[in-house]
């Protein structure tokens, strides 16, 4: 016989879990370097990487402009796959209250590193410890993702946008 109190407690448990620096659950993509995990209030900012912003444009190998922020978000969704389950290890909190974490797919792929390896994220030197530098070197040499064409690093693009707004 199930006790009513146990049923109430079970119904109160979140879909995603966050404990002792580990967050797990089904994730959805906000943008190329940010996730929402069901049942976890703060958003998850992927540690040590930076991706183009939603409105940022880049040039492909033929010089055609495209919304590279959208492509980065699509790449992240592809890595998550249909299952969308992740497990994230909290590294820090950022100034916006987001959890900064390294995340893995259900299959064990390190999402942060895979985004860099596919060329849709850059290692964010200002905040990383160099753990994705080999993946970035490989992506640059293979000319995949952003490296296939021309782009402005996201942190420089944001700085330029702020400068234009203040003029």
The 8 nearest C-alpha neighbors of each residue, nearest first, counted from 0:
[[1, 2, 3, 5, 6, 4, 7, 9],
 [2, 0, 3, 5, 6, 4, 7, 9],
 [1, 3, 5, 4, 0, 6, 7, 8],
 [4, 2, 6, 5, 7, 1, 8, 0],
 [3, 5, 7, 6, 2, 8, 1, 9],
 [6, 4, 8, 7, 3, 2, 9, 1],
 [5, 7, 9, 3, 4, 8, 10, 2],
 [6, 8, 10, 4, 5, 9, 11, 3],
 [9, 7, 5, 11, 10, 6, 4, 12],
 [10, 8, 6, 11, 7, 12, 5, 4],
 [11, 9, 7, 8, 12, 6, 13, 5],
 [10, 12, 8, 9, 7, 13, 6, 14],
 [13, 11, 9, 10, 14, 8, 16, 15],
 [14, 12, 38, 15, 16, 11, 39, 37],
 [13, 15, 38, 37, 16, 12, 24, 25],
 [16, 14, 24, 38, 37, 13, 23, 39],
 [15, 17, 23, 22, 13, 24, 18, 14],
 [18, 16, 22, 21, 23, 39, 20, 15],
 [17, 19, 21, 20, 22, 16, 23, 89],
 [18, 20, 21, 17, 22, 89, 88, 16],
 [19, 21, 89, 18, 88, 22, 17, 90],
 [22, 20, 88, 18, 87, 17, 19, 89],
 [23, 21, 17, 87, 16, 86, 88, 18],
 [24, 22, 86, 16, 85, 15, 87, 17],
 [23, 25, 15, 84, 85, 36, 37, 26],
 [24, 26, 84, 83, 36, 37, 85, 15],
 [27, 25, 36, 83, 35, 84, 34, 24],
 [26, 28, 35, 34, 36, 29, 25, 83],
 [27, 29, 34, 30, 76, 33, 35, 72],
 [30, 28, 33, 34, 27, 35, 31, 72],
 [31, 29, 72, 33, 28, 32, 53, 34],
 [32, 30, 72, 71, 50, 75, 33, 68],
 [31, 33, 45, 30, 44, 50, 49, 34],
 [32, 34, 44, 30, 29, 43, 45, 31],
 [35, 33, 28, 43, 29, 27, 42, 26],
 [34, 36, 42, 27, 26, 43, 37, 28],
 [35, 37, 26, 39, 25, 24, 38, 15],
 [38, 36, 15, 39, 25, 14, 24, 26],
 [37, 39, 15, 13, 14, 36, 40, 16],
 [40, 38, 37, 36, 15, 41, 16, 17],
 [39, 41, 38, 42, 36, 37, 35, 97],
 [42, 40, 97, 39, 98, 43, 96, 35],
 [41, 43, 35, 97, 34, 98, 44, 40],
 [42, 44, 98, 34, 33, 97, 99, 35],
 [45, 43, 33, 99, 32, 98, 97, 46],
 [46, 44, 32, 100, 99, 101, 33, 111],
 [47, 45, 100, 99, 101, 48, 44, 111],
 [46, 48, 127, 123, 126, 122, 45, 49],
 [49, 47, 122, 123, 121, 46, 120, 45],
 [48, 50, 121, 123, 120, 32, 122, 153],
 [51, 49, 120, 31, 32, 153, 121, 52],
 [52, 50, 68, 153, 55, 67, 53, 49],
 [51, 53, 68, 55, 54, 50, 153, 67],
 [54, 52, 68, 55, 69, 51, 66, 30],
 [55, 53, 52, 66, 56, 68, 69, 67],
 [56, 54, 52, 53, 68, 66, 51, 67],
 [57, 55, 66, 65, 67, 64, 54, 58],
 [56, 58, 150, 64, 65, 67, 149, 66],
 [59, 57, 64, 62, 149, 63, 148, 65],
 [58, 60, 148, 62, 61, 63, 147, 64],
 [59, 61, 148, 147, 62, 58, 63, 149],
 [62, 60, 59, 63, 148, 58, 64, 147],
 [61, 63, 58, 59, 60, 64, 148, 149],
 [64, 62, 58, 59, 61, 65, 60, 57],
 [65, 63, 58, 57, 56, 62, 59, 66],
 [64, 66, 56, 57, 67, 58, 63, 59],
 [67, 65, 56, 68, 69, 55, 57, 54],
 [66, 68, 70, 69, 56, 57, 65, 51],
 [69, 67, 53, 51, 52, 71, 70, 66],
 [68, 70, 72, 67, 71, 66, 53, 73],
 [69, 71, 67, 73, 72, 68, 74, 66],
 [70, 72, 31, 74, 119, 68, 73, 69],
 [71, 73, 31, 30, 75, 69, 74, 70],
 [74, 72, 70, 76, 71, 75, 77, 69],
 [75, 73, 77, 71, 72, 76, 70, 78],
 [74, 76, 72, 78, 77, 73, 31, 79],
 [77, 75, 73, 79, 74, 78, 28, 80],
 [76, 78, 74, 80, 75, 79, 73, 81],
 [77, 79, 75, 80, 76, 74, 110, 104],
 [80, 78, 83, 76, 77, 104, 75, 81],
 [81, 79, 77, 78, 82, 83, 76, 84],
 [80, 82, 83, 79, 77, 76, 84, 78],
 [83, 81, 80, 84, 79, 25, 105, 26],
 [82, 84, 79, 25, 26, 80, 81, 85],
 [85, 83, 25, 24, 105, 82, 26, 104],
 [86, 84, 104, 23, 103, 105, 24, 25],
 [85, 87, 23, 103, 102, 22, 104, 24],
 [86, 88, 102, 22, 101, 21, 100, 23],
 [89, 87, 21, 100, 101, 20, 102, 90],
 [88, 90, 100, 20, 91, 99, 21, 87],
 [89, 91, 100, 99, 88, 101, 46, 92],
 [90, 92, 99, 89, 98, 93, 100, 46],
 [93, 91, 98, 99, 97, 96, 94, 90],
 [92, 94, 96, 95, 97, 99, 91, 98],
 [93, 95, 96, 92, 97, 98, 91, 99],
 [96, 94, 93, 97, 92, 98, 41, 42],
 [97, 95, 93, 94, 92, 98, 41, 42],
 [98, 96, 42, 41, 93, 92, 95, 43],
 [97, 99, 92, 43, 44, 100, 91, 42],
 [100, 98, 44, 91, 46, 92, 90, 45],
 [101, 99, 89, 46, 90, 88, 45, 87],
 [100, 102, 46, 88, 87, 45, 111, 89],
 [103, 101, 87, 86, 110, 109, 100, 88],
 [104, 102, 109, 108, 107, 86, 110, 85],
 [103, 105, 85, 107, 106, 108, 84, 79],
 [104, 106, 84, 107, 85, 103, 86, 108],
 [105, 107, 104, 108, 103, 85, 84, 109],
 [108, 106, 104, 103, 105, 109, 110, 85],
 [107, 109, 103, 104, 110, 106, 113, 105],
 [110, 108, 103, 112, 111, 102, 113, 107],
 [109, 111, 113, 103, 112, 102, 108, 114],
 [112, 110, 114, 113, 109, 45, 101, 48],
 [111, 113, 115, 114, 110, 109, 131, 116],
 [114, 112, 116, 110, 115, 111, 117, 109],
 [113, 115, 117, 120, 111, 112, 119, 116],
 [114, 116, 120, 118, 112, 113, 117, 135],
 [117, 115, 134, 113, 138, 118, 114, 135],
 [118, 116, 114, 115, 119, 144, 113, 143],
 [117, 119, 144, 115, 143, 138, 116, 145],
 [120, 118, 71, 144, 114, 117, 145, 115],
 [121, 119, 50, 115, 114, 49, 118, 48],
 [122, 120, 49, 48, 115, 123, 50, 135],
 [121, 123, 48, 124, 47, 131, 49, 132],
 [124, 122, 48, 47, 49, 125, 127, 126],
 [123, 125, 127, 126, 122, 129, 47, 128],
 [124, 126, 123, 127, 47, 128, 122, 48],
 [127, 125, 124, 123, 47, 128, 46, 48],
 [128, 126, 47, 124, 129, 123, 125, 122],
 [127, 129, 130, 126, 47, 124, 131, 125],
 [130, 128, 132, 131, 127, 124, 122, 47],
 [129, 131, 128, 132, 127, 133, 47, 112],
 [132, 130, 134, 129, 133, 112, 122, 135],
 [131, 133, 135, 129, 134, 130, 136, 122],
 [134, 132, 136, 135, 131, 137, 130, 129],
 [135, 133, 116, 137, 131, 132, 136, 115],
 [136, 134, 132, 138, 137, 133, 115, 116],
 [135, 137, 133, 139, 134, 138, 140, 132],
 [136, 138, 134, 140, 135, 139, 141, 133],
 [139, 137, 135, 141, 118, 116, 140, 136],
 [138, 140, 142, 136, 146, 141, 137, 135],
 [139, 141, 137, 142, 138, 136, 143, 146],
 [140, 142, 138, 139, 143, 137, 146, 147],
 [143, 141, 147, 146, 139, 140, 138, 144],
 [142, 144, 147, 118, 146, 141, 138, 117],
 [145, 143, 118, 119, 146, 147, 117, 142],
 [144, 146, 147, 118, 119, 148, 143, 150],
 [145, 147, 142, 143, 144, 148, 139, 118],
 [148, 146, 142, 143, 60, 145, 144, 59],
 [147, 149, 60, 59, 58, 146, 145, 150],
 [150, 148, 58, 57, 59, 146, 145, 147],
 [151, 149, 57, 152, 58, 145, 148, 56],
 [150, 152, 156, 153, 155, 149, 57, 154],
 [151, 153, 155, 154, 156, 150, 51, 121],
 [154, 152, 51, 156, 155, 50, 157, 151],
 [153, 155, 157, 156, 152, 158, 49, 151],
 [156, 154, 158, 153, 152, 157, 159, 151],
 [155, 157, 153, 159, 158, 154, 151, 160],
 [158, 156, 160, 154, 159, 155, 153, 161],
 [157, 159, 155, 161, 156, 160, 162, 154],
 [160, 158, 162, 156, 157, 161, 155, 163],
 [159, 161, 157, 163, 162, 158, 156, 164],
 [162, 160, 164, 158, 163, 159, 157, 165],
 [161, 163, 159, 165, 160, 164, 158, 166],
 [164, 162, 160, 166, 161, 165, 159, 158],
 [165, 163, 161, 162, 166, 160, 159, 158],
 [164, 166, 162, 163, 161, 160, 159, 158],
 [165, 163, 164, 162, 161, 160, 159, 158]]
